[in-house]
Amino acid sequence: MQVKLIDHTQNPEKVVAAAARLCYSPLGAMEIMDNFVPEQVENFLAKLTELGHDSPLEHASFTFAVEGISRACSHQLVRHRIGVSFSQKSQRYVKEKQFEYVVPKSIQKKDQAKLFDKVMADLQKQYEILLVAGVPAEDARYVLPNACVTNIVITMNARSLHHFFRLRCCERAQWEIRELANLMLAEVQQVAPTLFAKAGASCETEGVCYEGKMSCGKAPTIAELQK
Ligand SMILES: Cc1cc2nc3c(=O)[nH]c(=O)nc-3n(C[C@H](O)[C@H](O)[C@H](O)COP(=O)(O)OP(=O)(O)OC[C@H]3O[C@@H](n4cnc5c(N)ncnc54)[C@H](O)[C@@H]3O)c2cc1C
């Protein structure tokens, strides 16, 4: 899988801090932007996190190019509905000639890998038979597997990213979307290190786990803390 941050709000941290500062200031955002120095931005962002004042985070957006994830992974990804936009390679308009596929590590042992490759090759063959028979690509794709590789562009605002990282960097998330979330987190930390200093699974950022009985045990669960 390849993940690259291809664009983002210019000065994301300054914009978020200015939007937040505006709430507590007689000044307008233009004046705040002109006069904010980097230390003030940093202090303000830290204060926001402390207060749980999250809505200013919605003013900064980040756009990622993601290549080589499976359709199983993209299906989980697009369940995130709020503050997020997706554009995904279409299987209606782009025929899956020689489709690539993701092989999970658990299937990489010799015999299983062989079986898996055979199933993929069979599906490719059947798909092409359907196309040759005149079945439109939008219908022939029904035989394609979840493993089939896809490309997608994702734009998320910083608030939604924090939520996404909390759910998907967690050990409980499935391995492929967890890998994707971790790569996205590494990308945004490069351009907005303060904004994403405390981003990730709640065990890492808050020292608490919300997964209850499903917890991996890295951090105490809410129930354990309440004992
Ligand atoms: C470990 C794990 C296991 C999962 N297992 C399953 C599974 O077995 N089956 C399955 O179907 N899904 C499963 N999911 C997906 C999960 O249910 C969510 O659909 C997905 O994580 C998106 O999260 P979200 O709804 O919080 O995000 P978003 O859609 O981005 O929503 C963000 C927040 O906005 C609020 N919100 C959004 N829409 C509404 C609404 N309609 N009404 C009220 N509030 C709203 C909620 O507070 C929500 O948390 C799993 C996710 C994880 C992380």
PDBQT file of the ligand as one rigid body, heavy atoms in Angstrom, charges set to zero:
ROOT
HETATM    1  C1  LIG A 301     -12.836  -2.407  15.633  1.00  0.00    +0.000 C 
HETATM    2  C2  LIG A 301     -14.013  -2.094  14.760  1.00  0.00    +0.000 A 
HETATM    3  C3  LIG A 301     -14.928  -3.066  14.472  1.00  0.00    +0.000 A 
HETATM    4  C4  LIG A 301     -16.041  -2.791  13.660  1.00  0.00    +0.000 A 
HETATM    5  N1  LIG A 301     -16.933  -3.778  13.383  1.00  0.00    +0.000 NA
HETATM    6  C5  LIG A 301     -18.014  -3.502  12.630  1.00  0.00    +0.000 A 
HETATM    7  C6  LIG A 301     -18.988  -4.518  12.333  1.00  0.00    +0.000 A 
HETATM    8  O1  LIG A 301     -18.860  -5.660  12.763  1.00  0.00    +0.000 OA
HETATM    9  N2  LIG A 301     -20.049  -4.188  11.563  1.00  0.00    +0.000 N 
HETATM   10  C7  LIG A 301     -20.246  -2.915  11.090  1.00  0.00    +0.000 A 
HETATM   11  O2  LIG A 301     -21.264  -2.662  10.423  1.00  0.00    +0.000 OA
HETATM   12  N3  LIG A 301     -19.342  -1.945  11.339  1.00  0.00    +0.000 NA
HETATM   13  C8  LIG A 301     -18.246  -2.194  12.087  1.00  0.00    +0.000 A 
HETATM   14  N4  LIG A 301     -17.332  -1.212  12.327  1.00  0.00    +0.000 N 
HETATM   15  C9  LIG A 301     -17.542   0.122  11.724  1.00  0.00    +0.000 C 
HETATM   16  C10 LIG A 301     -18.156   1.123  12.744  1.00  0.00    +0.000 C 
HETATM   17  O3  LIG A 301     -19.415   0.682  13.193  1.00  0.00    +0.000 OA
HETATM   18  C11 LIG A 301     -18.297   2.514  12.110  1.00  0.00    +0.000 C 
HETATM   19  O4  LIG A 301     -19.216   2.447  11.032  1.00  0.00    +0.000 OA
HETATM   20  C12 LIG A 301     -17.015   3.063  11.594  1.00  0.00    +0.000 C 
HETATM   21  O5  LIG A 301     -15.970   2.838  12.486  1.00  0.00    +0.000 OA
HETATM   22  C13 LIG A 301     -17.165   4.560  11.362  1.00  0.00    +0.000 C 
HETATM   23  O6  LIG A 301     -17.180   5.189  12.620  1.00  0.00    +0.000 OA
HETATM   24  P1  LIG A 301     -18.137   6.393  12.966  1.00  0.00    +0.000 P 
HETATM   25  O7  LIG A 301     -19.560   6.098  12.629  1.00  0.00    +0.000 OA
HETATM   26  O8  LIG A 301     -17.859   6.778  14.386  1.00  0.00    +0.000 OA
HETATM   27  O9  LIG A 301     -17.532   7.530  11.997  1.00  0.00    +0.000 OA
HETATM   28  P2  LIG A 301     -18.289   8.668  11.217  1.00  0.00    +0.000 P 
HETATM   29  O10 LIG A 301     -19.270   8.116  10.261  1.00  0.00    +0.000 OA
HETATM   30  O11 LIG A 301     -17.231   9.542  10.633  1.00  0.00    +0.000 OA
HETATM   31  O12 LIG A 301     -19.094   9.432  12.336  1.00  0.00    +0.000 OA
HETATM   32  C14 LIG A 301     -18.408  10.234  13.287  1.00  0.00    +0.000 C 
HETATM   33  C15 LIG A 301     -19.301  10.425  14.491  1.00  0.00    +0.000 C 
HETATM   34  O13 LIG A 301     -20.433  11.222  14.108  1.00  0.00    +0.000 OA
HETATM   35  C16 LIG A 301     -21.578  10.766  14.815  1.00  0.00    +0.000 C 
HETATM   36  N5  LIG A 301     -22.557  10.271  13.841  1.00  0.00    +0.000 N 
HETATM   37  C17 LIG A 301     -22.345   9.958  12.542  1.00  0.00    +0.000 A 
HETATM   38  N6  LIG A 301     -23.473   9.573  11.951  1.00  0.00    +0.000 NA
HETATM   39  C18 LIG A 301     -24.429   9.618  12.885  1.00  0.00    +0.000 A 
HETATM   40  C19 LIG A 301     -25.804   9.303  12.883  1.00  0.00    +0.000 A 
HETATM   41  N7  LIG A 301     -26.436   8.849  11.808  1.00  0.00    +0.000 N 
HETATM   42  N8  LIG A 301     -26.492   9.459  14.035  1.00  0.00    +0.000 NA
HETATM   43  C20 LIG A 301     -25.887   9.908  15.149  1.00  0.00    +0.000 A 
HETATM   44  N9  LIG A 301     -24.566  10.205  15.228  1.00  0.00    +0.000 NA
HETATM   45  C21 LIG A 301     -23.854  10.072  14.113  1.00  0.00    +0.000 A 
HETATM   46  C22 LIG A 301     -21.112   9.656  15.760  1.00  0.00    +0.000 C 
HETATM   47  O14 LIG A 301     -20.777  10.251  16.997  1.00  0.00    +0.000 OA
HETATM   48  C23 LIG A 301     -19.874   9.153  15.094  1.00  0.00    +0.000 C 
HETATM   49  O15 LIG A 301     -18.954   8.510  15.971  1.00  0.00    +0.000 OA
HETATM   50  C24 LIG A 301     -16.214  -1.473  13.127  1.00  0.00    +0.000 A 
HETATM   51  C25 LIG A 301     -15.276  -0.480  13.419  1.00  0.00    +0.000 A 
HETATM   52  C26 LIG A 301     -14.179  -0.777  14.220  1.00  0.00    +0.000 A 
HETATM   53  C27 LIG A 301     -13.182   0.320  14.506  1.00  0.00    +0.000 C 
ENDROOT
TORSDOF 0
